[in-house]
Amino acid sequence: MASQVNRLAEQLKLAVEGTAWHGPSVLELLQRVLALEAASHPIAGAHSIWELLLHIRSDHDLFSGVAQHDLYHAGQIALLKQALATSER
């Protein structure tokens, strides 16, 4: 499980700031993009660069939230195991 989490974290890091498998990273793509350009909709009906960045950010927050959620429940399991061991005495 830890190796999968590490691999996923590395893939996310590469997609944002490194050499990603899909081509230029997000930070490379954003070089020399002005705020007005990022907010514009050059293709009718398509999302703007700014909207896509907000979406990426929410996915990142979701991933972090899932990891924190799992750690929270791992802590609960540890407490329950401790309670079980105490009650068996």
C-alpha positions in Angstrom: 0.0 0.0 0.0 2.8 2.4 0.9 4.5 1.8 -2.4 1.3 2.6 -4.3 0.8 5.8 -2.3 4.4 6.8 -3.0 4.1 6.1 -6.7 0.9 8.1 -6.9 2.4 11.0 -5.0 5.4 10.9 -7.3 3.2 10.9 -10.4 1.2 13.9 -9.1 4.5 15.8 -8.4 5.8 15.0 -11.9 2.5 16.1 -13.5 2.7 19.5 -11.7 6.4 20.3 -11.6 8.5 17.6 -13.2 8.9 15.6 -16.4 5.5 14.1 -16.8 4.7 11.1 -19.0 2.1 13.2 -20.9 4.4 16.0 -22.0 5.0 19.4 -20.4 4.2 19.7 -16.7 1.5 22.1 -15.5 4.1 24.6 -14.3 5.8 24.5 -17.7 2.5 25.0 -19.5 1.7 28.0 -17.3 5.0 29.9 -18.1 4.3 33.3 -19.6 0.5 32.9 -19.2 -1.1 36.2 -18.0 -4.0 36.2 -15.6 -6.3 37.7 -18.2 -5.3 35.0 -20.6 -5.9 32.3 -18.0 -9.4 33.6 -17.3 -10.4 33.9 -20.9 -12.4 31.4 -22.9 -10.7 31.2 -26.3 -12.7 28.1 -27.3 -16.4 28.5 -26.9 -17.9 26.1 -24.4 -14.5 24.9 -23.1 -13.1 25.6 -19.7 -10.5 28.4 -19.2 -7.0 27.7 -18.0 -8.0 29.2 -14.6 -11.0 26.9 -14.3 -8.8 23.9 -15.1 -6.3 25.0 -12.4 -9.1 25.2 -9.9 -10.2 21.7 -10.8 -6.6 20.4 -10.5 -6.4 22.0 -7.1 -9.7 20.5 -5.9 -8.5 17.1 -7.0 -5.2 17.6 -5.1 -7.2 18.6 -2.0 -9.4 15.5 -2.5 -6.3 13.3 -2.7 -4.9 14.8 0.5 -8.3 14.5 2.2 -8.5 10.8 1.3 -5.0 10.2 2.7 -5.9 12.1 5.9 -9.2 10.2 6.1 -7.5 6.9 5.9 -4.9 7.9 8.5 -7.7 9.0 10.8 -9.4 5.6 10.5 -6.1 3.8 11.0 -5.8 5.7 14.3 -9.3 4.5 15.2 -8.4 0.9 14.4 -5.3 1.2 16.6 -7.4 2.5 19.5 -10.0 -0.3 19.0 -7.2 -2.9 19.0 -5.8 -1.5 22.2 -9.3 -1.6 23.8 -9.7 -5.2 22.6 -6.4 -6.2 24.2 -7.4 -4.4 27.4 -10.8 -6.0 27.6 -9.4 -9.5 27.1 -7.3 -9.3 30.2 
